[in-house]
Amino acid sequence: MSGSVRRMALALCCLLMAPIACAFDLNELSQQLAKNSVVRGPFIQEKHLRAMAQPLTSRGQFVLAADKGLLWQLQSPIAQDYRITPEGIAKRTGAGWQAQPGNNAAAQQSRLFLALLRGNSSGLEADFELQLQGRDHDWTLTLTPRAMLLKQIFSRIEIQGGELVQRIELFETQGDRTLLQLPNSQVAATLTPSERDDFAD
């Protein structure tokens, strides 16, 4: 959708919804998500595979620092920590953080997650068509791949949230899907000392 068409659609939406509320745009969503220095909380991830009747479920904690990146702390079914930054993905080992290959689907999902939680809609627009619906406290963003590599992995991605992202669902071209829920995220002003150490290594 071109910029002029998007602006026209948003203007029409605002007129139709007044005086109830005016739908907000991608720039406002970006600002809303990017204003928080630190966001942390639990996550529940369900991997729905076509060949399995029940999803594969994992749980853990995440910490997002706006100026550093994302700590992804898997607690079950196994314990494993990951650090995702603009420079790449690293896994915690007994010898410290070890860089991971960045050309697979998991790496792509992690980078997308980081871009969204940081409010980087301009970065997402480079690879996706974005369609935003709703208002600041209840919105849905649909990402449709335009880049050839992403088209081979995803058919679409749907994100829902309010003040913060609450749910991300990734639909893969092969028919599998991943549902990520962030049920109780909290905003903080600073990182803890141990979190700062993790990002500093």
PyMOL commands that set and color helices and strands:
alter all, ss='L'
color gray80, all
select helices_A, chain A and resi 3-17+26-34+105-117+121-125+148-153+193-200
alter helices_A, ss='H'
color red, helices_A
select strands_A, chain A and resi 38-48+56-65+69-76+80-85+88-93+96-100+128-135+138-145+154-161+165-172+177-181+186-188
alter strands_A, ss='S'
color yellow, strands_A
deselect
rebuild
show_as cartoon
